[in-house]
């Protein structure tokens, strides 16, 4: 069943309704990453206006695209890019997810830029947030608003073990590699190049698409019953 779960997720990741959004995501990730890296100042210096603008565009774009991808995948009655109540609740959940990830990594020893620590931090964050994956998809896509998580926190045996397995085997290592590259580019231990920045943008796209596809697959295991 784990292989079947992954097969369904990969099929969703390359589905026709996601292809244009994937290209937009690639452009967004690559362009904003290049600007952010070029505008990083010395330690202790305040961020430049261009840096802040690129960071805001990146975060807003990722949130809009995440919701749009989920709504396209589930044939939601909600408009893909509509910033409705469900969208803003997704924003809140995403920010809480960032806080969980940052908090977990802060508890790890020997600094946060160590590759082993990055993998461990991402793995712990995935274990904490994975049980909410089905509800998160429902919250973004269903109408009326799926504000109550309890109907989606059920039948875990149908999806949670497989979601966790592939999160740990695919998404977590890719996320750790992405973070390691970004830290190296910021600190100058990895030389910048156009090819690397494009590859880093493509890596960001893959992480988002595979992570969302796994969540959508988990959601279907419950919603279709």
NUKOL-672707 format. One record per atom (N, C-alpha, C): residue in one letter; z, y, x. Coordinates in steps of 0.2 Angstrom, whole numbers, padded with zeros to 4 digits, always signed. Layout:
<sites>
AZYX/...
</sites>
This chain:
<sites>
X+0000-0006+0004/X+0000+0000+0000/X+0000+0006+0004/X+0003+0006+0010/X+0003+0012+0014/X-0004+0014+0017/X-0008+0009+0018/X-0015+0010+0020/X-0019+0013+0014/X-0018+0010+0008/X-0021+0013+0002/X-0019+0020+0001/X-0013+0022+0002/X-0010+0029+0001/X-0014+0033+0006/X-0014+0031+0012/X-0018+0036+0017/X-0025+0036+0016/X-0028+0031+0014/X-0035+0031+0012/X-0036+0036+0006/X-0032+0036+0001/X-0033+0041-0004/X-0032+0048-0002/X-0027+0049+0003/X-0026+0056+0005/X-0032+0058+0009/X-0034+0054+0014/X-0040+0056+0018/X-0046+0058+0013/X-0047+0054+0008/X-0053+0055+0004/X-0052+0062+0000/X-0046+0064-0001/X-0044+0070-0004/X-0045+0076+0001/X-0043+0075+0007/X-0044+0080+0012/X-0051+0082+0014/X-0056+0077+0012/X-0063+0079+0013/X-0067+0080+0007/X-0063+0080+0001/X-0066+0081-0005/X-0071+0087-0006/X-0076+0087-0010/X-0081+0092-0010/X-0077+0099-0013/X-0072+0098-0017/X-0069+0104-0020/X-0064+0108-0015/X-0063+0104-0009/X-0059+0107-0004/X-0064+0110+0002/X-0070+0109+0002/X-0074+0110+0008/X-0074+0118+0010/X-0076+0122+0005/X-0077+0129+0006/X-0070+0132+0008/X-0065+0130+0004/X-0058+0132+0006/X-0056+0130+0013/X-0058+0125+0015/X-0056+0122+0022/X-0060+0127+0027/X-0066+0129+0026/X-0069+0133+0030/X-0066+0140+0030/X-0064+0143+0025/X-0060+0149+0024/X-0054+0148+0028/X-0050+0143+0027/X-0044+0142+0031/X-0045+0142+0038/X-0050+0138+0041/X-0052+0138+0048/X-0053+0145+0051/X-0057+0149+0047/X-0058+0156+0049/X-0052+0160+0049/X-0048+0159+0044/X-0042+0163+0044/X-0037+0161+0050/X-0036+0155+0051/X-0032+0152+0056/X-0034+0155+0063/X-0040+0154+0064/X-0043+0155+0071/X-0043+0163+0072/X-0045+0167+0067/X-0045+0174+0068/X-0038+0177+0069/X-0034+0175+0064/X-0027+0178+0065/X-0023+0176+0071/X-0024+0170+0073/X-0021+0167+0079/X-0023+0171+0085/X-0030+0173+0086/X-0032+0176+0091/X-0030+0183+0092/X-0029+0187+0086/X-0026+0193+0086/X-0019+0193+0087/X-0015+0189+0084/X-0008+0188+0086/X-0007+0187+0093/X-0010+0183+0096/X-0009+0181+0103/X-0011+0187+0108/X-0016+0191+0106/X-0018+0196+0110/X-0014+0202+0109/X-0010+0203+0104/X-0006+0208+0102/X+0002+0207+0104/X+0003+0201+0107/X+0010+0200+0108/X+0012+0204+0115/X+0018+0208+0114/X+0020+0212+0120/X+0025+0208+0124/X+0028+0212+0128/X+0033+0209+0133/X+0039+0208+0129/X+0044+0203+0131/X+0050+0201+0128/X+0054+0208+0127/X+0057+0209+0121/X+0061+0215+0119/X+0057+0220+0116/X+0050+0220+0117/X+0046+0226+0114/X+0045+0225+0107/X+0045+0230+0103/X+0044+0229+0096/X+0036+0227+0095/X+0035+0223+0089/X+0028+0221+0088/X+0024+0227+0086/X+0018+0226+0088/X+0013+0232+0086/X+0011+0231+0079/X+0008+0237+0076/X+0006+0237+0069/X+0001+0232+0068/X-0004+0231+0073/X-0009+0226+0072/X-0007+0219+0072/X-0002+0217+0076/X+0002+0211+0076/X+0005+0210+0069/X+0009+0214+0067/X+0012+0213+0060/X+0007+0213+0055/X+0001+0216+0055/X-0004+0216+0050/X-0007+0209+0050/X-0009+0206+0056/X-0012+0200+0057/X-0007+0194+0054/X-0001+0195+0056/X+0004+0190+0054/X+0005+0190+0046/X+0005+0196+0043/X+0005+0196+0036/X-0001+0193+0032/X-0007+0195+0035/X-0013+0192+0033/X-0013+0185+0033/X-0011+0182+0039/X-0011+0175+0040/X-0006+0171+0035/X+0000+0174+0034/X+0005+0171+0029/X+0002+0171+0022/X+0000+0177+0020/X-0003+0178+0013/X-0009+0174+0012/X-0013+0173+0017/X-0019+0169+0016/X-0018+0162+0016/X-0013+0160+0020/X-0011+0152+0020/X-0008+0151+0013/X-0004+0155+0010/X+0000+0154+0004/X-0006+0154-0002/X-0010+0158-0002/X-0015+0159-0007/X-0020+0152-0007/X-0022+0150-0001/X-0026+0145+0000/X-0022+0138-0001/X-0016+0138+0000/X-0012+0132-0001/X-0012+0131-0009/X-0010+0136-0013/X-0010+0135-0020/X-0017+0134-0023/X-0022+0137-0020/X-0029+0136-0023/X-0031+0129-0021/X-0029+0126-0015/X-0031+0119-0014/X-0028+0114-0018/X-0021+0115-0020/X-0017+0111-0024/X-0020+0111-0031/X-0022+0117-0034/X-0025+0118-0040/X-0032+0115-0041/X-0036+0115-0036/X-0042+0112-0036/X-0042+0105-0036/X-0037+0102-0032/X-0036+0095-0032/X-0034+0092-0038/X-0030+0095-0042/X-0027+0092-0048/X-0030+0095-0055/X-0036+0098-0054/X-0040+0101-0060/X-0035+0105-0064/X-0031+0109-0061/X-0026+0113-0064/X-0029+0118-0069/X-0025+0119-0075/X-0027+0124-0079/X-0026+0131-0077/X-0022+0132-0071/X-0021+0138-0068/X-0027+0140-0064/X-0028+0147-0064/X-0034+0149-0059/X-0032+0148-0052/X-0036+0146-0048/X-0035+0144-0041/X-0031+0150-0037/X-0034+0156-0038/X-0031+0161-0034/X-0027+0166-0038/X-0024+0164-0043/X-0020+0169-0047/X-0013+0169-0045/X-0010+0175-0043/X-0003+0175-0041/X+0001+0176-0047/X+0002+0170-0050/X+0006+0170-0056/X+0013+0168-0054/X+0017+0167-0059/X+0024+0165-0058/X+0025+0159-0054/X+0020+0154-0055/X+0020+0148-0051/X+0019+0149-0044/X+0014+0154-0042/X+0013+0156-0036/X+0019+0159-0032/X+0022+0163-0035/X+0028+0166-0032/X+0034+0162-0031/X+0034+0157-0035/X+0039+0151-0034/X+0037+0147-0028/X+0031+0146-0027/X+0028+0143-0021/X+0030+0147-0015/X+0029+0153-0015/X+0031+0157-0010/X+0038+0156-0008/X+0042+0157-0013/X+0049+0156-0011/X+0051+0149-0008/X+0048+0144-0011/X+0049+0137-0008/X+0046+0137-0001/X+0040+0140+0000/X+0038+0140+0007/X+0042+0143+0012/X+0045+0149+0010/X+0049+0152+0015/X+0056+0148+0016/X+0058+0145+0011/X+0064+0141+0012/X+0062+0135+0016/X+0056+0132+0016/X+0054+0127+0020/X+0054+0129+0028/X+0051+0136+0029/X+0051+0138+0035/X+0058+0139+0038/X+0063+0141+0034/X+0070+0142+0036/X+0073+0135+0038/X+0071+0130+0034/X+0074+0123+0035/X+0071+0121+0042/X+0065+0122+0043/X+0062+0120+0050/X+0065+0124+0055/X+0066+0130+0055/X+0069+0134+0060/X+0076+0132+0061/X+0080+0131+0056/X+0087+0129+0057/X+0087+0123+0060/X+0083+0118+0058/X+0083+0111+0062/X+0082+0112+0069/X+0077+0115+0071/X+0075+0116+0078/X+0080+0120+0082/X+0083+0125+0079/X+0089+0128+0082/X+0095+0124+0084/X+0096+0118+0080/X+0101+0114+0082/X+0100+0109+0087/X+0093+0109+0089/X+0092+0104+0094/X+0093+0107+0101/X+0095+0103+0106/X+0097+0105+0113/X+0090+0106+0117/X+0092+0110+0123/X+0087+0110+0128/X+0081+0115+0126/X+0082+0119+0121/X+0076+0124+0120/X+0072+0121+0115/X+0068+0126+0111/X+0064+0124+0106/X+0057+0123+0108/X+0055+0124+0114/X+0048+0124+0116/X+0046+0117+0120/X+0052+0113+0120/X+0051+0106+0123/X+0047+0102+0118/X+0042+0098+0120/X+0038+0095+0116/X+0042+0089+0112/X+0046+0086+0115/X+0050+0081+0112/X+0055+0084+0106/X+0057+0090+0108/X+0061+0094+0103/X+0057+0096+0097/X+0051+0098+0098/X+0046+0100+0093/X+0045+0094+0088/X+0044+0089+0091/X+0042+0083+0087/X+0049+0081+0083/X+0054+0081+0086/X+0061+0079+0083/X+0062+0084+0077/X+0061+0091+0079/X+0063+0096+0074/X+0058+0095+0068/X+0052+0094+0069/X+0047+0093+0063/X+0048+0087+0059/X+0050+0082+0063/X+0052+0075+0059/X+0058+0076+0055/X+0063+0079+0057/X+0069+0080+0053/X+0067+0085+0047/X+0063+0090+0048/X+0061+0094+0043/X+0057+0091+0037/X+0053+0086+0040/X+0049+0082+0035/X+0053+0077+0031/X+0058+0074+0034/X+0063+0070+0031/X+0066+0074+0025/X+0068+0080+0027/X+0072+0084+0022/X+0068+0086+0016/X+0062+0088+0017/X+0058+0091+0012/X+0053+0086+0008/X+0052+0080+0011/X+0047+0076+0008/X+0049+0074+0001/X+0055+0073-0001/X+0057+0071-0008/X+0055+0076-0013/X+0054+0082-0011/X+0052+0087-0016/X+0044+0088-0016/X+0041+0084-0013/X+0033+0085-0012/X+0030+0085-0019/X+0032+0080-0023/X+0029+0079-0030/X+0030+0085-0034/X+0037+0087-0034/X+0039+0093-0038/X+0035+0099-0036/X+0034+0100-0029/X+0031+0106-0027/X+0024+0106-0029/X+0020+0101-0029/X+0013+0101-0032/X+0013+0102-0039/X+0018+0099-0043/X+0018+0101-0050/X+0020+0108-0051/X+0024+0111-0047/X+0026+0118-0048/X+0020+0123-0047/X+0016+0121-0043/X+0010+0125-0041/X+0005+0125-0046/X+0004+0119-0050/X-0002+0117-0053/X-0001+0116-0061/X+0005+0114-0063/X+0006+0112-0070/X+0007+0118-0075/X+0005+0118-0081/X+0006+0123-0086/X+0008+0119-0092/X+0014+0121-0095/X+0018+0126-0093/X+0022+0125-0086/X+0025+0130-0084/X+0028+0130-0077/X+0033+0124-0077/X+0032+0120-0071/X+0036+0114-0070/X+0043+0116-0066/X+0047+0120-0070/X+0053+0123-0066/X+0058+0118-0065/X+0058+0113-0069/X+0063+0108-0069/X+0061+0102-0064/X+0064+0101-0059/X+0062+0096-0054/X+0063+0089-0056/X+0068+0088-0061/X+0070+0081-0062/X+0065+0076-0064/X+0060+0078-0069/X+0055+0073-0071/X+0050+0071-0065/X+0050+0075-0059/X+0046+0073-0054/X+0050+0070-0048/X+0056+0069-0049/X+0060+0066-0044/X+0062+0059-0046/X+0057+0055-0047/X+0057+0048-0050/X+0052+0044-0046/X+0053+0037-0047/X+0049+0032-0045/X+0047+0033-0038/X+0052+0034-0034/X+0051+0036-0027/X+0048+0030-0023/X+0049+0024-0025/X+0046+0018-0022/X+0038+0018-0022/X+0035+0022-0027/X+0028+0022-0027/X+0025+0027-0022/X+0029+0031-0019/X+0026+0037-0015/X+0030+0039-0009/X+0036+0039-0010/X+0040+0043-0005/X+0040+0039+0002/X+0041+0032+0002/X+0040+0029+0009/X+0033+0030+0012/X+0028+0030+0008/X+0021+0031+0011/X+0020+0038+0014/X+0023+0043+0010/X+0022+0050+0011/X+0026+0051+0018/X+0032+0048+0019/X+0036+0049+0025/X+0033+0046+0031/X+0030+0040+0030/X+0027+0036+0035/X+0021+0041+0038/X+0017+0043+0034/X+0011+0046+0036/X+0013+0054+0038/X+0018+0057+0036/X+0020+0063+0038/X+0022+0062+0045/X+0026+0057+0047/X+0029+0056+0053/X+0024+0054+0058/X+0019+0050+0056/X+0014+0047+0061/X+0008+0052+0062/X+0007+0057+0057/X+0001+0061+0058/X+0003+0068+0058/X+0006+0071+0053/X+0007+0078+0052/X+0012+0080+0057/X+0017+0077+0058/X+0023+0079+0063/X+0020+0080+0070/X+0017+0074+0073/X+0014+0075+0079/X+0009+0081+0080/X+0004+0082+0075/X+0000+0087+0075/X+0003+0094+0075/X+0008+0095+0071/X+0012+0101+0070/X+0015+0102+0077/X+0018+0097+0080/X+0022+0098+0086/X+0017+0100+0092/X+0011+0097+0092/X+0006+0099+0097/X+0004+0106+0096/X+0003+0108+0089/X+0000+0115+0088/X+0006+0120+0090/X+0012+0119+0089/X+0017+0123+0091/X+0018+0123+0099/X+0017+0118+0102/X+0017+0117+0109/X+0012+0122+0112/X+0006+0121+0109/X+0000+0125+0112/X+0001+0133+0111/X+0004+0134+0105/X+0005+0141+0104/X+0011+0144+0108/X+0016+0140+0109/X+0021+0143+0114/X+0018+0144+0121/X+0014+0139+0123/X+0011+0139+0130/X+0007+0145+0130/X+0003+0147+0125/X-0002+0153+0125/X+0002+0159+0125/X+0008+0159+0122/X+0012+0165+0121/X+0015+0166+0128/X+0018+0161+0131/X+0022+0162+0137/X+0017+0162+0144/X+0011+0161+0143/X+0006+0161+0148/X+0006+0154+0152/X+0009+0149+0150/X+0009+0143+0154/X+0002+0139+0152/X-0001+0141+0147/X-0008+0138+0145/X-0013+0144+0145/X-0018+0143+0149/X-0023+0148+0149/X-0027+0149+0142/X-0028+0155+0140/X-0032+0157+0134/X-0039+0156+0136/X-0042+0153+0130/X-0050+0153+0130/X-0052+0153+0123/X-0058+0155+0122/X-0061+0155+0116/X-0061+0148+0113/X-0063+0143+0117/X-0063+0136+0115/X-0056+0133+0112/X-0051+0135+0116/X-0045+0133+0114/X-0042+0136+0108/X-0044+0143+0107/X-0042+0146+0101/X-0045+0143+0095/X-0052+0141+0096/X-0055+0138+0090/X-0052+0131+0089/X-0051+0128+0094/X-0048+0121+0093/X-0041+0122+0090/X-0037+0127+0092/X-0030+0128+0089/X-0031+0130+0081/X-0036+0134+0080/X-0037+0135+0073/X-0039+0129+0069/X-0043+0125+0072/X-0045+0118+0068/X-0039+0114+0067/X-0035+0114+0072/X-0029+0110+0072/X-0024+0112+0066/X-0024+0119+0065/X-0020+0122+0060/X-0023+0120+0053/X-0030+0120+0053/X-0033+0118+0046/X-0032+0111+0045/X-0032+0106+0050/X-0031+0099+0049/X-0024+0098+0046/X-0019+0101+0049/X-0012+0100+0047/X-0011+0102+0040/X-0014+0108+0038/X-0013+0110+0031/X-0017+0105+0026/X-0023+0103+0028/X-0027+0099+0023/X-0023+0092+0023/X-0022+0089+0028/X-0019+0082+0028/X-0012+0083+0025/X-0008+0088+0026/X-0001+0088+0023/X-0002+0089+0016/X-0006+0093+0013/X-0007+0094+0006/X-0010+0088+0003/X-0015+0085+0006/X-0018+0079+0003/X-0013+0073+0002/X-0008+0073+0007/X-0003+0068+0006/X+0001+0069+0000/X+0003+0076-0001/X+0007+0078-0006/X+0004+0077-0013/X-0003+0078-0013/X-0007+0077-0019/X-0007+0070-0021/X-0008+0066-0016/X-0008+0058-0017/X-0002+0056-0020/X+0004+0058-0017/X+0010+0057-0020/X+0011+0059-0027/X+0009+0065-0029/X+0009+0068-0035/X+0005+0063-0040/X+0000+0061-0038/X-0005+0057-0043/X-0001+0050-0044/X+0003+0048-0039/X+0006+0041-0041/X+0011+0042-0046/X+0014+0048-0047/X+0019+0049-0053/X+0015+0051-0059/X+0011+0056-0058/X+0008+0060-0064/X+0003+0055-0068/X+0000+0050-0065/X-0004+0046-0068/X-0001+0040-0072/X+0006+0040-0072/X+0009+0034-0075/X+0012+0037-0081/
</sites>
